[in-house]
Amino acid sequence: TTLSPGDTFTVTANFTCAAQLGVHPRYTDYYTEVPVNNNGYEHPILLAHCTLMQARQLLSSTNSQLR
């Protein structure tokens, strides 16, 4: 997916499989990686750090806007 400055996008994670296996994450981090051929090397960009409020919360969603 290609995004431009000012674009808004949504990331949704589904933890159903993890919950079925007895794994209940406390938090999740959302990162984006810049392609290697885009102005040289850039570190991954942290978009959001989300704490899951309930031990059995299965869906996590975050909206971000590029600057």
N, CA, C, O and CB atoms as a CASP TS submission, in Angstrom:
PFRMAT TS
TARGET T0000
AUTHOR 0000-0000-0000
METHOD Language model
MODEL 1
PARENT N/A
ATOM      1  N   THR     1       0.842  -1.179   0.000  1.00  0.00           N
ATOM      2  CA  THR     1       0.000   0.000   0.000  1.00  0.00           C
ATOM      3  C   THR     1       0.882   1.234   0.000  1.00  0.00           C
ATOM      4  O   THR     1       1.884   1.285   0.712  1.00  0.00           O
ATOM      5  CB  THR     1      -0.955   0.002   1.211  1.00  0.00           C
ATOM      6  N   THR     2       0.523   2.206  -0.776  1.00  0.00           N
ATOM      7  CA  THR     2       1.254   3.463  -0.829  1.00  0.00           C
ATOM      8  C   THR     2       0.426   4.536  -0.145  1.00  0.00           C
ATOM      9  O   THR     2      -0.759   4.699  -0.434  1.00  0.00           O
ATOM     10  CB  THR     2       1.582   3.863  -2.291  1.00  0.00           C
ATOM     11  N   LEU     3       1.061   5.268   0.767  1.00  0.00           N
ATOM     12  CA  LEU     3       0.402   6.358   1.472  1.00  0.00           C
ATOM     13  C   LEU     3       1.175   7.642   1.225  1.00  0.00           C
ATOM     14  O   LEU     3       2.389   7.624   1.020  1.00  0.00           O
ATOM     15  CB  LEU     3       0.293   6.060   2.989  1.00  0.00           C
ATOM     16  N   SER     4       0.464   8.740   1.249  1.00  0.00           N
ATOM     17  CA  SER     4       1.067  10.056   1.073  1.00  0.00           C
ATOM     18  C   SER     4       0.831  10.880   2.329  1.00  0.00           C
ATOM     19  O   SER     4      -0.078  10.574   3.100  1.00  0.00           O
ATOM     20  CB  SER     4       0.490  10.776  -0.175  1.00  0.00           C
ATOM     21  N   PRO     5       1.645  11.938   2.554  1.00  0.00           N
ATOM     22  CA  PRO     5       1.410  12.803   3.708  1.00  0.00           C
ATOM     23  C   PRO     5      -0.035  13.296   3.729  1.00  0.00           C
ATOM     24  O   PRO     5      -0.570  13.718   2.704  1.00  0.00           O
ATOM     25  CB  PRO     5       2.380  13.997   3.691  1.00  0.00           C
ATOM     26  N   GLY     6      -0.656  13.237   4.900  1.00  0.00           N
ATOM     27  CA  GLY     6      -2.043  13.654   5.070  1.00  0.00           C
ATOM     28  C   GLY     6      -3.054  12.539   4.914  1.00  0.00           C
ATOM     29  O   GLY     6      -4.215  12.702   5.290  1.00  0.00           O
ATOM     30  N   ASP     7      -2.634  11.396   4.361  1.00  0.00           N
ATOM     31  CA  ASP     7      -3.544  10.259   4.220  1.00  0.00           C
ATOM     32  C   ASP     7      -3.891   9.684   5.590  1.00  0.00           C
ATOM     33  O   ASP     7      -3.033   9.605   6.468  1.00  0.00           O
ATOM     34  CB  ASP     7      -2.919   9.170   3.325  1.00  0.00           C
ATOM     35  N   THR     8      -5.139   9.286   5.770  1.00  0.00           N
ATOM     36  CA  THR     8      -5.588   8.612   6.980  1.00  0.00           C
ATOM     37  C   THR     8      -5.816   7.144   6.648  1.00  0.00           C
ATOM     38  O   THR     8      -6.329   6.813   5.580  1.00  0.00           O
ATOM     39  CB  THR     8      -6.886   9.270   7.553  1.00  0.00           C
ATOM     40  N   PHE     9      -5.431   6.267   7.569  1.00  0.00           N
ATOM     41  CA  PHE     9      -5.617   4.839   7.351  1.00  0.00           C
ATOM     42  C   PHE     9      -5.945   4.171   8.672  1.00  0.00           C
ATOM     43  O   PHE     9      -5.675   4.721   9.740  1.00  0.00           O
ATOM     44  CB  PHE     9      -4.360   4.203   6.713  1.00  0.00           C
ATOM     45  N   THR    10      -6.527   2.985   8.597  1.00  0.00           N
ATOM     46  CA  THR    10      -6.917   2.226   9.779  1.00  0.00           C
ATOM     47  C   THR    10      -6.191   0.896   9.785  1.00  0.00           C
ATOM     48  O   THR    10      -6.090   0.223   8.760  1.00  0.00           O
ATOM     49  CB  THR    10      -8.443   2.013   9.824  1.00  0.00           C
ATOM     50  N   VAL    11      -5.684   0.524  10.956  1.00  0.00           N
ATOM     51  CA  VAL    11      -5.054  -0.780  11.158  1.00  0.00           C
ATOM     52  C   VAL    11      -5.940  -1.544  12.134  1.00  0.00           C
ATOM     53  O   VAL    11      -6.274  -1.027  13.200  1.00  0.00           O
ATOM     54  CB  VAL    11      -3.566  -0.646  11.699  1.00  0.00           C
ATOM     55  N   THR    12      -6.321  -2.758  11.783  1.00  0.00           N
ATOM     56  CA  THR    12      -7.137  -3.592  12.656  1.00  0.00           C
ATOM     57  C   THR    12      -6.424  -4.910  12.899  1.00  0.00           C
ATOM     58  O   THR    12      -5.975  -5.564  11.957  1.00  0.00           O
ATOM     59  CB  THR    12      -8.539  -3.830  12.047  1.00  0.00           C
ATOM     60  N   ALA    13      -6.320  -5.298  14.159  1.00  0.00           N
ATOM     61  CA  ALA    13      -5.696  -6.575  14.526  1.00  0.00           C
ATOM     62  C   ALA    13      -6.743  -7.445  15.211  1.00  0.00           C
ATOM     63  O   ALA    13      -7.527  -6.958  16.026  1.00  0.00           O
ATOM     64  CB  ALA    13      -4.453  -6.358  15.459  1.00  0.00           C
ATOM     65  N   ASN    14      -6.753  -8.713  14.883  1.00  0.00           N
ATOM     66  CA  ASN    14      -7.698  -9.663  15.457  1.00  0.00           C
ATOM     67  C   ASN    14      -6.905 -10.694  16.259  1.00  0.00           C
ATOM     68  O   ASN    14      -6.082 -11.420  15.702  1.00  0.00           O
ATOM     69  CB  ASN    14      -8.564 -10.351  14.344  1.00  0.00           C
ATOM     70  N   PHE    15      -7.156 -10.755  17.566  1.00  0.00           N
ATOM     71  CA  PHE    15      -6.418 -11.644  18.458  1.00  0.00           C
ATOM     72  C   PHE    15      -7.206 -12.908  18.806  1.00  0.00           C
ATOM     73  O   PHE    15      -6.918 -13.555  19.813  1.00  0.00           O
ATOM     74  CB  PHE    15      -6.051 -10.906  19.728  1.00  0.00           C
ATOM     75  N   THR    16      -8.192 -13.266  17.987  1.00  0.00           N
ATOM     76  CA  THR    16      -9.014 -14.441  18.259  1.00  0.00           C
ATOM     77  C   THR    16      -8.172 -15.703  18.360  1.00  0.00           C
ATOM     78  O   THR    16      -8.342 -16.488  19.293  1.00  0.00           O
ATOM     79  CB  THR    16     -10.069 -14.607  17.177  1.00  0.00           C
ATOM     80  N   CYS    17      -7.270 -15.908  17.413  1.00  0.00           N
ATOM     81  CA  CYS    17      -6.432 -17.113  17.411  1.00  0.00           C
ATOM     82  C   CYS    17      -5.574 -17.170  18.676  1.00  0.00           C
ATOM     83  O   CYS    17      -5.459 -18.223  19.303  1.00  0.00           O
ATOM     84  CB  CYS    17      -5.532 -17.148  16.151  1.00  0.00           C
ATOM     85  N   ALA    18      -4.976 -16.041  19.050  1.00  0.00           N
ATOM     86  CA  ALA    18      -4.157 -16.009  20.260  1.00  0.00           C
ATOM     87  C   ALA    18      -4.992 -16.371  21.485  1.00  0.00           C
ATOM     88  O   ALA    18      -4.544 -17.139  22.337  1.00  0.00           O
ATOM     89  CB  ALA    18      -3.519 -14.621  20.442  1.00  0.00           C
ATOM     90  N   ALA    19      -6.207 -15.820  21.577  1.00  0.00           N
ATOM     91  CA  ALA    19      -7.082 -16.111  22.714  1.00  0.00           C
ATOM     92  C   ALA    19      -7.454 -17.585  22.756  1.00  0.00           C
ATOM     93  O   ALA    19      -7.525 -18.183  23.830  1.00  0.00           O
ATOM     94  CB  ALA    19      -8.347 -15.253  22.649  1.00  0.00           C
ATOM     95  N   GLN    20      -7.693 -18.174  21.581  1.00  0.00           N
ATOM     96  CA  GLN    20      -8.030 -19.597  21.532  1.00  0.00           C
ATOM     97  C   GLN    20      -6.872 -20.460  22.018  1.00  0.00           C
ATOM     98  O   GLN    20      -7.081 -21.564  22.522  1.00  0.00           O
ATOM     99  CB  GLN    20      -8.421 -20.002  20.111  1.00  0.00           C
ATOM    100  N   LEU    21      -5.657 -19.956  21.865  1.00  0.00           N
ATOM    101  CA  LEU    21      -4.472 -20.681  22.332  1.00  0.00           C
ATOM    102  C   LEU    21      -4.088 -20.303  23.762  1.00  0.00           C
ATOM    103  O   LEU    21      -3.076 -20.776  24.279  1.00  0.00           O
ATOM    104  CB  LEU    21      -3.299 -20.413  21.401  1.00  0.00           C
ATOM    105  N   GLY    22      -4.897 -19.447  24.404  1.00  0.00           N
ATOM    106  CA  GLY    22      -4.648 -19.068  25.789  1.00  0.00           C
ATOM    107  C   GLY    22      -3.671 -17.920  25.957  1.00  0.00           C
ATOM    108  O   GLY    22      -3.194 -17.672  27.064  1.00  0.00           O
ATOM    109  N   VAL    23      -3.365 -17.216  24.876  1.00  0.00           N
ATOM    110  CA  VAL    23      -2.454 -16.070  24.932  1.00  0.00           C
ATOM    111  C   VAL    23      -3.302 -14.802  24.903  1.00  0.00           C
ATOM    112  O   VAL    23      -4.061 -14.584  23.958  1.00  0.00           O
ATOM    113  CB  VAL    23      -1.418 -16.094  23.741  1.00  0.00           C
ATOM    114  N   HIS    24      -3.176 -13.966  25.932  1.00  0.00           N
ATOM    115  CA  HIS    24      -3.953 -12.734  26.029  1.00  0.00           C
ATOM    116  C   HIS    24      -2.991 -11.555  26.134  1.00  0.00           C
ATOM    117  O   HIS    24      -2.515 -11.241  27.225  1.00  0.00           O
ATOM    118  CB  HIS    24      -4.925 -12.774  27.253  1.00  0.00           C
ATOM    119  N   PRO    25      -2.696 -10.892  24.999  1.00  0.00           N
ATOM    120  CA  PRO    25      -1.737  -9.789  25.024  1.00  0.00           C
ATOM    121  C   PRO    25      -2.217  -8.630  25.887  1.00  0.00           C
ATOM    122  O   PRO    25      -3.415  -8.356  25.968  1.00  0.00           O
ATOM    123  CB  PRO    25      -1.472  -9.299  23.616  1.00  0.00           C
ATOM    124  N   ARG    26      -1.274  -7.957  26.527  1.00  0.00           N
ATOM    125  CA  ARG    26      -1.590  -6.790  27.350  1.00  0.00           C
ATOM    126  C   ARG    26      -1.510  -5.504  26.539  1.00  0.00           C
ATOM    127  O   ARG    26      -2.196  -4.527  26.841  1.00  0.00           O
ATOM    128  CB  ARG    26      -0.644  -6.711  28.546  1.00  0.00           C
ATOM    129  N   TYR    27      -0.680  -5.510  25.521  1.00  0.00           N
ATOM    130  CA  TYR    27      -0.550  -4.346  24.653  1.00  0.00           C
ATOM    131  C   TYR    27      -0.094  -4.804  23.276  1.00  0.00           C
ATOM    132  O   TYR    27       0.364  -5.933  23.100  1.00  0.00           O
ATOM    133  CB  TYR    27       0.442  -3.310  25.249  1.00  0.00           C
ATOM    134  N   THR    28      -0.227  -3.916  22.311  1.00  0.00           N
ATOM    135  CA  THR    28       0.309  -4.170  20.974  1.00  0.00           C
ATOM    136  C   THR    28       0.844  -2.861  20.416  1.00  0.00           C
ATOM    137  O   THR    28       0.301  -1.791  20.688  1.00  0.00           O
ATOM    138  CB  THR    28      -0.779  -4.780  20.028  1.00  0.00           C
ATOM    139  N   ASP    29       1.899  -2.955  19.643  1.00  0.00           N
ATOM    140  CA  ASP    29       2.494  -1.799  18.979  1.00  0.00           C
ATOM    141  C   ASP    29       2.273  -1.933  17.482  1.00  0.00           C
ATOM    142  O   ASP    29       2.405  -3.021  16.920  1.00  0.00           O
ATOM    143  CB  ASP    29       4.011  -1.674  19.309  1.00  0.00           C
ATOM    144  N   TYR    30       1.941  -0.835  16.848  1.00  0.00           N
ATOM    145  CA  TYR    30       1.757  -0.807  15.398  1.00  0.00           C
ATOM    146  C   TYR    30       2.892   0.002  14.784  1.00  0.00           C
ATOM    147  O   TYR    30       3.083   1.173  15.114  1.00  0.00           O
ATOM    148  CB  TYR    30       0.363  -0.204  15.011  1.00  0.00           C
ATOM    149  N   TYR    31       3.643  -0.632  13.890  1.00  0.00           N
ATOM    150  CA  TYR    31       4.763   0.011  13.207  1.00  0.00           C
ATOM    151  C   TYR    31       4.536  -0.002  11.709  1.00  0.00           C
ATOM    152  O   TYR    31       3.785  -0.831  11.194  1.00  0.00           O
ATOM    153  CB  TYR    31       6.089  -0.685  13.553  1.00  0.00           C
ATOM    154  N   THR    32       5.179   0.909  11.016  1.00  0.00           N
ATOM    155  CA  THR    32       5.264   0.859   9.565  1.00  0.00           C
ATOM    156  C   THR    32       6.736   0.906   9.196  1.00  0.00           C
ATOM    157  O   THR    32       7.540   1.559   9.862  1.00  0.00           O
ATOM    158  CB  THR    32       4.466   2.032   8.895  1.00  0.00           C
ATOM    159  N   GLU    33       7.070   0.213   8.138  1.00  0.00           N
ATOM    160  CA  GLU    33       8.451   0.214   7.666  1.00  0.00           C
ATOM    161  C   GLU    33       8.525   0.965   6.349  1.00  0.00           C
ATOM    162  O   GLU    33       7.658   0.826   5.486  1.00  0.00           O
ATOM    163  CB  GLU    33       8.989  -1.229   7.507  1.00  0.00           C
ATOM    164  N   VAL    34       9.572   1.759   6.212  1.00  0.00           N
ATOM    165  CA  VAL    34       9.802   2.513   4.986  1.00  0.00           C
ATOM    166  C   VAL    34      10.571   1.613   4.029  1.00  0.00           C
ATOM    167  O   VAL    34      11.562   1.002   4.430  1.00  0.00           O
ATOM    168  CB  VAL    34      10.580   3.850   5.266  1.00  0.00           C
ATOM    169  N   PRO    35      10.138   1.516   2.766  1.00  0.00           N
ATOM    170  CA  PRO    35      10.856   0.663   1.809  1.00  0.00           C
ATOM    171  C   PRO    35      12.324   1.072   1.678  1.00  0.00           C
ATOM    172  O   PRO    35      12.658   2.251   1.791  1.00  0.00           O
ATOM    173  CB  PRO    35      10.177   0.721   0.436  1.00  0.00           C
ATOM    174  N   VAL    36      13.185   0.105   1.443  1.00  0.00           N
ATOM    175  CA  VAL    36      14.625   0.342   1.345  1.00  0.00           C
ATOM    176  C   VAL    36      14.951   1.337   0.237  1.00  0.00           C
ATOM    177  O   VAL    36      15.855   2.157   0.395  1.00  0.00           O
ATOM    178  CB  VAL    36      15.363  -0.973   1.097  1.00  0.00           C
ATOM    179  N   ASN    37      14.237   1.278  -0.869  1.00  0.00           N
ATOM    180  CA  ASN    37      14.553   2.148  -2.002  1.00  0.00           C
ATOM    181  C   ASN    37      13.936   3.541  -1.888  1.00  0.00           C
ATOM    182  O   ASN    37      13.864   4.259  -2.885  1.00  0.00           O
ATOM    183  CB  ASN    37      14.089   1.502  -3.277  1.00  0.00           C
ATOM    184  N   ASN    38      13.492   3.936  -0.699  1.00  0.00           N
ATOM    185  CA  ASN    38      12.866   5.237  -0.486  1.00  0.00           C
ATOM    186  C   ASN    38      13.813   6.135   0.303  1.00  0.00           C
ATOM    187  O   ASN    38      13.738   6.172   1.531  1.00  0.00           O
ATOM    188  CB  ASN    38      11.511   5.085   0.253  1.00  0.00           C
ATOM    189  N   ASN    39      14.687   6.847  -0.364  1.00  0.00           N
ATOM    190  CA  ASN    39      15.623   7.799   0.263  1.00  0.00           C
ATOM    191  C   ASN    39      16.584   7.143   1.242  1.00  0.00           C
ATOM    192  O   ASN    39      16.975   7.771   2.226  1.00  0.00           O
ATOM    193  CB  ASN    39      14.852   8.878   0.980  1.00  0.00           C
ATOM    194  N   GLY    40      16.967   5.918   1.005  1.00  0.00           N
ATOM    195  CA  GLY    40      17.904   5.257   1.899  1.00  0.00           C
ATOM    196  C   GLY    40      17.205   4.630   3.087  1.00  0.00           C
ATOM    197  O   GLY    40      15.985   4.471   3.081  1.00  0.00           O
ATOM    198  N   TYR    41      17.985   4.267   4.123  1.00  0.00           N
ATOM    199  CA  TYR    41      17.441   3.564   5.282  1.00  0.00           C
ATOM    200  C   TYR    41      16.750   4.522   6.236  1.00  0.00           C
ATOM    201  O   TYR    41      17.277   5.590   6.548  1.00  0.00           O
ATOM    202  CB  TYR    41      18.543   2.809   6.011  1.00  0.00           C
ATOM    203  N   GLU    42      15.590   4.145   6.687  1.00  0.00           N
ATOM    204  CA  GLU    42      14.893   4.858   7.753  1.00  0.00           C
ATOM    205  C   GLU    42      14.396   3.830   8.757  1.00  0.00           C
ATOM    206  O   GLU    42      13.973   2.737   8.379  1.00  0.00           O
ATOM    207  CB  GLU    42      13.709   5.719   7.191  1.00  0.00           C
ATOM    208  N   HIS    43      14.447   4.179  10.033  1.00  0.00           N
ATOM    209  CA  HIS    43      13.975   3.278  11.086  1.00  0.00           C
ATOM    210  C   HIS    43      12.469   3.059  10.959  1.00  0.00           C
ATOM    211  O   HIS    43      11.763   3.922  10.437  1.00  0.00           O
ATOM    212  CB  HIS    43      14.319   3.844  12.483  1.00  0.00           C
ATOM    213  N   PRO    44      11.965   1.907  11.433  1.00  0.00           N
ATOM    214  CA  PRO    44      10.508   1.701  11.475  1.00  0.00           C
ATOM    215  C   PRO    44       9.845   2.815  12.294  1.00  0.00           C
ATOM    216  O   PRO    44      10.421   3.299  13.268  1.00  0.00           O
ATOM    217  CB  PRO    44      10.164   0.304  12.082  1.00  0.00           C
ATOM    218  N   ILE    45       8.662   3.207  11.903  1.00  0.00           N
ATOM    219  CA  ILE    45       7.941   4.305  12.549  1.00  0.00           C
ATOM    220  C   ILE    45       6.840   3.721  13.427  1.00  0.00           C
ATOM    221  O   ILE    45       5.987   2.975  12.947  1.00  0.00           O
ATOM    222  CB  ILE    45       7.345   5.289  11.493  1.00  0.00           C
ATOM    223  N   LEU    46       6.863   4.067  14.733  1.00  0.00           N
ATOM    224  CA  LEU    46       5.815   3.631  15.657  1.00  0.00           C
ATOM    225  C   LEU    46       4.570   4.473  15.408  1.00  0.00           C
ATOM    226  O   LEU    46       4.590   5.691  15.583  1.00  0.00           O
ATOM    227  CB  LEU    46       6.284   3.750  17.146  1.00  0.00           C
ATOM    228  N   LEU    47       3.488   3.819  15.001  1.00  0.00           N
ATOM    229  CA  LEU    47       2.228   4.516  14.743  1.00  0.00           C
ATOM    230  C   LEU    47       1.378   4.633  15.993  1.00  0.00           C
ATOM    231  O   LEU    47       0.755   5.667  16.233  1.00  0.00           O
ATOM    232  CB  LEU    47       1.447   3.802  13.661  1.00  0.00           C
ATOM    233  N   ALA    48       1.352   3.563  16.797  1.00  0.00           N
ATOM    234  CA  ALA    48       0.508   3.563  17.990  1.00  0.00           C
ATOM    235  C   ALA    48       0.958   2.470  18.947  1.00  0.00           C
ATOM    236  O   ALA    48       1.426   1.412  18.526  1.00  0.00           O
ATOM    237  CB  ALA    48      -0.975   3.369  17.613  1.00  0.00           C
ATOM    238  N   HIS    49       0.812   2.738  20.237  1.00  0.00           N
ATOM    239  CA  HIS    49       1.015   1.746  21.300  1.00  0.00           C
ATOM    240  C   HIS    49      -0.331   1.634  21.998  1.00  0.00           C
ATOM    241  O   HIS    49      -0.771   2.578  22.655  1.00  0.00           O
ATOM    242  CB  HIS    49       2.193   2.160  22.316  1.00  0.00           C
ATOM    243  N   CYS    50      -0.984   0.494  21.863  1.00  0.00           N
ATOM    244  CA  CYS    50      -2.337   0.315  22.396  1.00  0.00           C
ATOM    245  C   CYS    50      -2.337  -0.695  23.531  1.00  0.00           C
ATOM    246  O   CYS    50      -1.901  -1.834  23.367  1.00  0.00           O
ATOM    247  CB  CYS    50      -3.300  -0.136  21.288  1.00  0.00           C
ATOM    248  N   THR    51      -2.832  -0.262  24.685  1.00  0.00           N
ATOM    249  CA  THR    51      -3.022  -1.157  25.814  1.00  0.00           C
ATOM    250  C   THR    51      -4.404  -1.780  25.678  1.00  0.00           C
ATOM    251  O   THR    51      -5.398  -1.073  25.508  1.00  0.00           O
ATOM    252  CB  THR    51      -2.864  -0.403  27.181  1.00  0.00           C
ATOM    253  N   LEU    52      -4.464  -3.091  25.752  1.00  0.00           N
ATOM    254  CA  LEU    52      -5.751  -3.779  25.657  1.00  0.00           C
ATOM    255  C   LEU    52      -6.381  -3.768  27.040  1.00  0.00           C
ATOM    256  O   LEU    52      -5.829  -4.340  27.980  1.00  0.00           O
ATOM    257  CB  LEU    52      -5.587  -5.249  25.117  1.00  0.00           C
ATOM    258  N   MET    53      -7.513  -3.133  27.170  1.00  0.00           N
ATOM    259  CA  MET    53      -8.146  -2.908  28.470  1.00  0.00           C
ATOM    260  C   MET    53      -8.661  -4.181  29.124  1.00  0.00           C
ATOM    261  O   MET    53      -8.610  -4.318  30.346  1.00  0.00           O
ATOM    262  CB  MET    53      -9.277  -1.942  28.318  1.00  0.00           C
ATOM    263  N   GLN    54      -9.150  -5.098  28.327  1.00  0.00           N
ATOM    264  CA  GLN    54      -9.696  -6.330  28.875  1.00  0.00           C
ATOM    265  C   GLN    54      -8.816  -7.487  28.451  1.00  0.00           C
ATOM    266  O   GLN    54      -8.295  -7.504  27.335  1.00  0.00           O
ATOM    267  CB  GLN    54     -11.155  -6.550  28.416  1.00  0.00           C
ATOM    268  N   ALA    55      -8.651  -8.438  29.323  1.00  0.00           N
ATOM    269  CA  ALA    55      -7.813  -9.592  29.009  1.00  0.00           C
ATOM    270  C   ALA    55      -8.340 -10.361  27.807  1.00  0.00           C
ATOM    271  O   ALA    55      -7.572 -11.025  27.111  1.00  0.00           O
ATOM    272  CB  ALA    55      -7.719 -10.515  30.211  1.00  0.00           C
ATOM    273  N   ARG    56      -9.632 -10.279  27.559  1.00  0.00           N
ATOM    274  CA  ARG    56     -10.215 -11.043  26.455  1.00  0.00           C
ATOM    275  C   ARG    56     -10.629 -10.164  25.273  1.00  0.00           C
ATOM    276  O   ARG    56     -11.380 -10.609  24.405  1.00  0.00           O
ATOM    277  CB  ARG    56     -11.415 -11.817  26.951  1.00  0.00           C
ATOM    278  N   GLN    57     -10.153  -8.943  25.235  1.00  0.00           N
ATOM    279  CA  GLN    57     -10.447  -8.075  24.095  1.00  0.00           C
ATOM    280  C   GLN    57      -9.790  -8.661  22.847  1.00  0.00           C
ATOM    281  O   GLN    57      -8.569  -8.809  22.804  1.00  0.00           O
ATOM    282  CB  GLN    57      -9.948  -6.615  24.355  1.00  0.00           C
ATOM    283  N   LEU    58     -10.584  -8.992  21.839  1.00  0.00           N
ATOM    284  CA  LEU    58     -10.061  -9.711  20.680  1.00  0.00           C
ATOM    285  C   LEU    58      -9.740  -8.816  19.494  1.00  0.00           C
ATOM    286  O   LEU    58      -8.940  -9.196  18.639  1.00  0.00           O
ATOM    287  CB  LEU    58     -11.039 -10.747  20.256  1.00  0.00           C
ATOM    288  N   LEU    59     -10.339  -7.647  19.424  1.00  0.00           N
ATOM    289  CA  LEU    59     -10.070  -6.755  18.312  1.00  0.00           C
ATOM    290  C   LEU    59      -9.436  -5.473  18.811  1.00  0.00           C
ATOM    291  O   LEU    59      -9.864  -4.906  19.816  1.00  0.00           O
ATOM    292  CB  LEU    59     -11.351  -6.453  17.539  1.00  0.00           C
ATOM    293  N   SER    60      -8.425  -5.026  18.111  1.00  0.00           N
ATOM    294  CA  SER    60      -7.789  -3.755  18.411  1.00  0.00           C
ATOM    295  C   SER    60      -7.715  -2.974  17.116  1.00  0.00           C
ATOM    296  O   SER    60      -7.308  -3.513  16.087  1.00  0.00           O
ATOM    297  CB  SER    60      -6.372  -3.950  19.046  1.00  0.00           C
ATOM    298  N   SER    61      -8.101  -1.721  17.153  1.00  0.00           N
ATOM    299  CA  SER    61      -8.092  -0.915  15.940  1.00  0.00           C
ATOM    300  C   SER    61      -7.540   0.458  16.264  1.00  0.00           C
ATOM    301  O   SER    61      -7.808   1.005  17.333  1.00  0.00           O
ATOM    302  CB  SER    61      -9.507  -0.808  15.327  1.00  0.00           C
ATOM    303  N   THR    62      -6.771   1.016  15.342  1.00  0.00           N
ATOM    304  CA  THR    62      -6.228   2.351  15.539  1.00  0.00           C
ATOM    305  C   THR    62      -6.262   3.106  14.225  1.00  0.00           C
ATOM    306  O   THR    62      -6.047   2.528  13.159  1.00  0.00           O
ATOM    307  CB  THR    62      -4.793   2.289  16.097  1.00  0.00           C
ATOM    308  N   ASN    63      -6.531   4.393  14.305  1.00  0.00           N
ATOM    309  CA  ASN    63      -6.488   5.264  13.130  1.00  0.00           C
ATOM    310  C   ASN    63      -5.256   6.134  13.238  1.00  0.00           C
ATOM    311  O   ASN    63      -4.915   6.597  14.326  1.00  0.00           O
ATOM    312  CB  ASN    63      -7.781   6.134  13.009  1.00  0.00           C
ATOM    313  N   SER    64      -4.589   6.361  12.131  1.00  0.00           N
ATOM    314  CA  SER    64      -3.409   7.207  12.101  1.00  0.00           C
ATOM    315  C   SER    64      -3.471   8.104  10.885  1.00  0.00           C
ATOM    316  O   SER    64      -4.121   7.786   9.890  1.00  0.00           O
ATOM    317  CB  SER    64      -2.121   6.365  12.093  1.00  0.00           C
ATOM    318  N   GLN    65      -2.778   9.244  10.981  1.00  0.00           N
ATOM    319  CA  GLN    65      -2.670  10.143   9.844  1.00  0.00           C
ATOM    320  C   GLN    65      -1.207  10.461   9.635  1.00  0.00           C
ATOM    321  O   GLN    65      -0.504  10.823  10.579  1.00  0.00           O
ATOM    322  CB  GLN    65      -3.501  11.438  10.057  1.00  0.00           C
ATOM    323  N   LEU    66      -0.742  10.329   8.405  1.00  0.00           N
ATOM    324  CA  LEU    66       0.642  10.646   8.080  1.00  0.00           C
ATOM    325  C   LEU    66       0.820  12.150   8.059  1.00  0.00           C
ATOM    326  O   LEU    66      -0.076  12.882   7.639  1.00  0.00           O
ATOM    327  CB  LEU    66       1.051  10.028   6.728  1.00  0.00           C
ATOM    328  N   ARG    67       1.984  12.614   8.514  1.00  0.00           N
ATOM    329  CA  ARG    67       2.281  14.052   8.499  1.00  0.00           C
ATOM    330  C   ARG    67       3.317  14.355   7.461  1.00  0.00           C
ATOM    331  O   ARG    67       3.703  15.512   7.293  1.00  0.00           O
ATOM    332  CB  ARG    67       2.758  14.534   9.868  1.00  0.00           C
TER
END
